[in-house]
Amino acid sequence: MAELIDLKEVEERVILIGVQTSEEDDTMNCLNELEELVKTAGAATVDKIIQNRERIHPGTYLGKGKIEEVKERIWELDATGVVCDDELSPAQLRNLEQALDTKVMDRTMVILDIFASRANTSEGKIQVELAQLKYRAARLVGLRSSLSRLGGGIGTRGPGEKKLEMDRRLIHERIGQLKAELRDVERHRDVMRQQRSKNHTTVAAIVGYTNAGKSTLLNLLTDAGILAEDKLFATLDPTTRNLELPSGQQILLTDTVGFIRKLPHHLIEAFKSTLEEARYSDIILHVVDCSNPQMDMQMYTVYETLKQLEVTGKIMVTIYNKIDKIEEEERRLPKDLSADYQLAISAKTGEGIGELKDTLEMILRNQKVYLEKIYPYNEAGRIQAIRKYGELLSEEYGEDGITVKAYVPAAVYGQLV
């Protein structure tokens, strides 16, 4: 009987490398995060190596002695490649690959690879391919020699080898084509935004560091049914759902892609239309994993990314999530000076969700104008508009008509008085 051949893909075994240029550098924590990224991409980390240098080597990323040390570790641990914590220049990538005689990747390549495997909608796929092609166009020369032995794994998902072998002209043509497709998607998104604006709908964007619990929160509030995994970048495609609050007021909640430090600029460019959901929203719900020891750094990264996206002048609500992971006596959370409101919740257990809804009610109410008026019965239809756009507090039927007390958006107030 013929022996069955196991065609299971061989797991990549990688060594993570970082360069620490000053004592303030958080290089080990960066490598720990890179380990999470690599694990999400489907590879195993077998070692982490940090080199202390005044600056990153412009030609090979690492110094000569450290390259020899890494070479030995590759041989000892039977590693299939190395991943550098910074984005490598084409020359660094080529030279390091030649010096180590193994597959060399950088943080950007790993993140792009995760995005490629996560993209489900046509928009997500366009954005990922655009980011990958822009990244790879500059590195074609460096990648050509190693194409023959890439053989799958991290860095080869998405457009794949066939597109890598195109010359620059074809890649730039493809980039132009993808940009045009993305513009169509953006136009459609603009129409949707204008529609929301006409309906006087308040939009809240849920932002935060990757794996902070944004999707779990959206699922809890709206039964959105979106994938919520304990993985980095589980959500790529934005989901918008309607939330009806206890008073009957409605708000649209939009989940966004998670932020991460050293988020590749190609990705920010390609995902701008998705991330712009935050720019066009009325409220920013900043979800923070308060059980993470790196919480302060993660919050800083989110604020820096929002600044890059020119998201300013919004009502900011900081939501400290995963409070269930913290002991009762240790629940002294820092005051977020950038936030207008802050509260602690657990999207997993539901703790604090009532307070979150109350906060949203209060924000919506503060944006509205108080209205008290008697409508004759032949104008009863106006009450329907109050129900649709505002918050109807009471309606009393009398001889002269219907006495209404309500909060309505300032834009609609003039039509109702």
Buried (B, 14 or more C-beta within 10 A) or exposed (E): EEEEEEEEEEEBBBBBBBBBEEEEBBBEBBBBBBBBBBEBBBBEBBBBBBBEBEEBBEEBBBBEEBBEEBBEBBEEEEBBBBBBBBBBBBBBBBBBBEBBEBBBBBBBBBBBBBBBBBBEEEBBBBBBBBBBBBBBBEBBEBBEEBEEEBEEBBBBBBBEEEBBEBEEEEBBEBBEEBEEBBEEBBEEBEEEBEEBEEEBBBBBBBBBBBBBBBBBBBBBBBEBEBBBEEBBBBBBBBBBBEBEBEBEBBBBBBBBBBBBBBBBBBBBEBBBBBBBBBBBBBBBBBBBBBBBEBBEBBBBBBBEBBEBBEBEEBBBBBBBBBBBEBEEEEEEBEEBEBBBBBBBBBBBEEEBBEBBBBBBBEBBBEBBBEBEBEBEEEEBEBBEEBEEBBBBBEBEEEEEBBBBBBBBBEEBBEEBE
